[in-house]
Amino acid sequence: MLDLSYMHNLSKIPRQLISNFVKLQIFRIGRLRSGGYGVDNVLSWGMEKLIEELKGLQHLNILSIPIKGMSSLERFLSFNLFRCCTQALELSDFGVKVFNVLCLENMEHLETLEFLNCESMKEIKMEKLHPWVFSSTNYTSRFHTLSTVRIFE
């Protein structure tokens, strides 16, 4: 287990450090202060470098991570490993006016969802991503593990 969730002043994690913990099962990292993190730092670029490091951890069972920006979220969602182990997501600095929460519908164990610094976001909606696909599934049941949603300005 590596729990960095209360290390708010953490400013650097060198590249290839996290990926060397090949048997890591639990990884938590919380809200970090903003700042320039440098090239050799996985905390830079909206956590995309950290996402790259984490995708190689085949034993990962529990993940809590902050993600900055829609492009980083899309990158994160493209890896199946994260779909089954993500327990908490902190989404920040999204430059979108409308956020479709159903992009997170395949997160099997998502318990906590937080939105921070998303001033441009005016609406959160639940709309089918592919309207041409008929489904009798109740979409609210997709989030059966979700117990906490927080929205901060």
Sequence and secondary structure as in RCSB ss.txt:
>XXXX:A:sequence
MLDLSYMHNLSKIPRQLISNFVKLQIFRIGRLRSGGYGVDNVLSWGMEKLIEELKGLQHLNILSIPIKGMSSLER
FLSFNLFRCCTQALELSDFGVKVFNVLCLENMEHLETLEFLNCESMKEIKMEKLHPWVFSSTNYTSRFHTLSTVR
IFE
>XXXX:A:secstr
 EEETT TT    BTTSGGG TT  EEEE         TTBTTSGGGHHHHHHHTT TT  EEEEEEESHHHHHH
HHT HHHHHHEEEEEEE    SEEEGGGGTT TT  EEEEES TT  EEE   S TTS     GGGGGTT  EEE
E  
